[in-house]
Amino acid sequence: MSSPIKTSWTTIDSGAGSFDAYLALPPAGSGPGLLLYQEIFGVNTHIRAVAEQYAMDGFVVLAPDVFWQQQRRIELGYTPDDIQRGRAMAMAMDREALQQDIQAAVRSLRARPEVGTRRVGTFGYCMGGRLAFNAAASTDADAAVAFYGGGIQDQLDLASGIRCPMQFHYGALDANIPLAAVDKVREAMRGKTAELFVYDAADHGFNCWARGSYHAASAALAHARTLQFFAERLF
């Protein structure tokens, strides 16, 4: 039996050039849009599977190739060498060009005929969580979700620009994002339409079933909360 999800690679035009993005369409063929931001490992097998997961839930999902200026469609695993390489690529990104890409990706998703006049949200994991936070502050996205967004606590000056509802997910065992950093995010979002959840048994990367830190119960609960959040705000 063929999958009810249709997938393909598409091209997004940006002020810095054109780049690829993985597109997953829901069984109905149309729906609200979700912009999915990758971790430092590229639009790899896991991110493509997440795109298809949310497409099955009824969303038109677009996952941009964030590292395209360094290497197009790079796919990394989770070995120490791959982690080091992904971190190096993240550090070497052109921030101004990245900002142009974020704007272009939201525009491209809104312009897709499968989305039409429906609303658009953005979400991401680790580095992608930080990019979703950035998109919430700098675009007209209608809602945003950040899973263990690395570095958000260092960019809280952007919080004042966030007008859309936002949801955050963190692992209590995450040494990369200590609870003190989570508290800073919570405080910066106080007074805004925001939800923040901490999962007591979860570490960094708890949503990724290909990593040793995967925690199924936390991933399932976070997915359910994210779906409810987007369903209430985008449909």
C-alpha positions as CSV (number, residue, x, y, z in Angstrom):
1,M,0.0,0.0,0.0
2,S,1.4,3.4,-0.9
3,S,1.7,6.1,1.7
4,P,-1.1,8.7,1.9
5,I,1.6,11.3,2.5
6,K,3.1,12.8,-0.7
7,T,6.6,14.0,-0.3
8,S,9.1,15.9,-2.5
9,W,11.9,18.4,-2.5
10,T,11.0,21.9,-3.6
11,T,13.0,25.2,-4.0
12,I,12.7,28.4,-2.0
13,D,14.0,31.7,-3.4
14,S,15.8,33.9,-0.9
15,G,17.7,37.2,-1.1
16,A,20.8,35.1,-0.5
17,G,20.0,32.6,-3.3
18,S,17.8,29.6,-3.7
19,F,17.7,26.5,-1.4
20,D,15.9,23.3,-1.1
21,A,13.2,22.2,1.4
22,Y,11.5,18.9,2.1
23,L,7.8,19.1,1.5
24,A,5.2,16.6,3.1
25,L,1.6,16.9,2.1
26,P,-1.3,15.6,4.2
27,P,-3.7,12.9,3.0
28,A,-6.3,15.6,2.2
29,G,-3.8,17.3,0.0
30,S,-4.1,20.7,1.8
31,G,-4.1,22.1,5.3
32,P,-2.5,24.7,7.5
33,G,1.2,25.2,7.0
34,L,4.0,24.1,9.4
35,L,7.6,25.2,8.9
36,L,9.9,22.6,10.4
37,Y,13.4,23.5,11.4
38,Q,16.2,20.9,11.6
39,E,18.7,20.1,14.3
40,I,22.4,20.5,13.5
41,F,22.2,17.1,11.6
42,G,20.5,18.5,8.5
43,V,17.2,17.5,7.0
44,N,18.1,13.9,7.7
45,T,16.0,10.7,8.0
46,H,14.6,11.8,11.4
47,I,13.6,15.3,10.3
48,R,11.9,13.9,7.2
49,A,10.0,11.4,9.3
50,V,8.9,14.2,11.6
51,A,7.7,16.1,8.6
52,E,5.7,13.1,7.5
53,Q,4.4,12.5,11.0
54,Y,2.9,16.0,11.2
55,A,1.6,15.8,7.6
56,M,-0.3,12.7,8.7
57,D,-1.8,14.9,11.3
58,G,-3.2,17.2,8.6
59,F,-0.5,19.8,8.1
60,V,1.4,20.9,5.0
61,V,5.0,20.6,6.3
62,L,8.0,22.3,4.8
63,A,11.5,21.6,6.2
64,P,14.2,24.0,4.9
65,D,17.8,23.0,4.2
66,V,19.4,25.4,6.7
67,F,23.0,24.5,5.9
68,W,22.7,25.0,2.1
69,Q,25.3,27.7,1.8
70,Q,27.9,25.3,3.2
71,Q,26.7,22.0,1.8
72,R,23.4,21.3,0.2
73,R,21.2,18.6,1.7
74,I,23.8,17.4,4.2
75,E,22.6,14.4,6.3
76,L,24.5,13.7,9.5
77,G,24.0,10.9,12.1
78,Y,24.6,11.1,15.8
79,T,28.2,9.9,16.3
80,P,30.6,12.2,18.1
81,D,32.2,13.1,14.8
82,D,28.9,14.0,13.2
83,I,27.9,16.1,16.3
84,Q,31.2,18.0,16.0
85,R,30.7,18.6,12.3
86,G,27.1,19.8,12.8
87,R,28.2,22.2,15.6
88,A,30.9,23.6,13.4
89,M,28.4,24.2,10.5
90,A,26.0,25.9,12.9
91,M,28.7,28.2,14.2
92,A,29.8,29.1,10.6
93,M,26.3,30.1,9.3
94,D,26.0,33.6,7.9
95,R,23.5,35.1,10.3
96,E,22.2,37.8,8.0
97,A,21.7,35.3,5.2
98,L,20.0,32.9,7.6
99,Q,17.5,35.7,8.6
100,Q,16.7,36.2,4.9
101,D,16.1,32.5,4.6
102,I,13.7,32.4,7.6
103,Q,11.7,35.2,6.0
104,A,11.7,33.5,2.6
105,A,10.6,30.2,4.0
106,V,7.6,31.6,5.8
107,R,6.6,33.5,2.6
108,S,7.1,30.4,0.5
109,L,4.9,28.3,2.7
110,R,2.1,30.9,2.8
111,A,2.2,31.1,-1.0
112,R,1.8,27.4,-1.5
113,P,-1.6,26.5,-3.1
114,E,-2.0,23.6,-0.6
115,V,-2.0,26.2,2.2
116,G,-3.9,28.9,0.5
117,T,-5.4,31.4,3.0
118,R,-4.9,29.1,6.0
119,R,-2.6,29.9,8.9
120,V,1.1,29.0,9.2
121,G,3.1,27.9,12.3
122,T,6.7,27.0,12.8
123,F,8.5,24.5,15.0
124,G,11.9,22.9,15.4
125,Y,14.3,20.9,17.5
126,C,17.5,22.0,19.3
127,M,19.0,24.5,16.8
128,G,15.7,24.4,15.0
129,G,13.9,25.3,18.2
130,R,16.0,28.5,18.3
131,L,15.2,29.2,14.7
132,A,11.5,28.7,15.4
133,F,11.8,31.2,18.2
134,N,13.6,33.6,15.8
135,A,10.8,33.1,13.2
136,A,8.2,33.9,15.9
137,A,9.9,37.1,16.6
138,S,10.7,38.2,13.1
139,T,7.9,36.9,10.8
140,D,4.1,36.9,10.7
141,A,3.9,33.2,11.8
142,D,0.7,32.5,13.6
143,A,2.1,30.1,16.2
144,A,5.5,28.6,17.2
145,V,6.8,25.6,19.1
146,A,10.4,25.0,20.3
147,F,11.7,21.6,21.4
148,Y,14.8,22.0,23.6
149,G,15.8,25.1,21.7
150,G,19.5,25.4,22.3
151,G,20.6,29.0,22.8
152,I,17.2,30.6,23.2
153,Q,18.2,31.7,26.6
154,D,21.0,33.8,25.0
155,Q,18.6,35.5,22.5
156,L,15.9,36.7,24.9
157,D,16.1,40.2,23.5
158,L,14.0,38.8,20.7
159,A,11.1,37.9,23.1
160,S,9.7,41.4,23.0
161,G,9.0,40.9,19.3
162,I,7.0,37.8,19.7
163,R,3.3,38.4,19.0
164,C,2.1,34.9,18.2
165,P,1.3,32.1,20.8
166,M,4.4,30.0,21.6
167,Q,5.0,26.7,23.3
168,F,8.3,25.3,24.7
169,H,9.4,21.8,25.6
170,Y,12.5,21.0,27.7
171,G,14.1,18.0,29.4
172,A,14.9,18.3,33.1
173,L,18.0,16.1,32.5
174,D,19.4,18.3,29.7
175,A,22.9,19.4,30.6
176,N,23.0,21.6,27.5
177,I,20.0,23.6,28.6
178,P,20.1,23.7,32.5
179,L,16.9,24.5,34.4
180,A,18.3,27.9,35.2
181,A,18.3,28.7,31.5
182,V,14.7,27.3,31.2
183,D,13.7,29.7,34.0
184,K,15.2,32.6,32.0
185,V,13.0,31.7,29.1
186,R,9.9,31.4,31.3
187,E,10.5,34.8,32.8
188,A,11.1,36.4,29.4
189,M,7.8,35.1,28.1
190,R,5.8,36.1,31.1
191,G,2.7,38.1,30.2
192,K,2.7,36.6,26.6
193,T,0.5,33.8,25.3
194,A,3.1,31.0,26.0
195,E,3.3,27.5,27.5
196,L,6.4,25.9,28.8
197,F,6.7,22.2,29.7
198,V,9.6,20.4,31.5
199,Y,9.8,16.6,31.3
200,D,11.3,15.2,34.4
201,A,12.7,12.0,32.8
202,A,13.9,13.6,29.5
203,D,17.3,14.6,28.3
204,H,18.4,16.6,25.3
205,G,17.1,15.2,22.0
206,F,14.3,13.2,23.7
207,N,12.1,13.3,20.7
208,C,14.6,11.6,18.3
209,W,14.1,7.9,18.2
210,A,17.5,7.4,16.5
211,R,19.4,8.8,19.6
212,G,20.3,7.2,22.9
213,S,18.5,10.0,24.7
214,Y,15.1,9.2,23.1
215,H,12.4,9.0,25.7
216,A,9.2,7.6,24.2
217,A,6.8,8.8,27.0
218,S,8.1,12.4,26.9
219,A,8.1,12.4,23.1
220,A,4.5,11.2,22.9
221,L,3.3,13.7,25.5
222,A,5.2,16.6,23.8
223,H,3.8,15.6,20.4
224,A,0.2,15.5,21.8
225,R,0.6,18.9,23.4
226,T,2.1,20.3,20.2
227,L,-0.7,18.9,18.1
228,Q,-3.4,20.4,20.4
229,F,-1.5,23.7,20.4
230,F,-1.4,23.9,16.6
231,A,-4.8,22.5,16.1
232,E,-6.4,25.2,18.3
233,R,-4.4,28.0,16.6
234,L,-4.0,27.1,13.0
235,F,-7.1,25.2,11.8
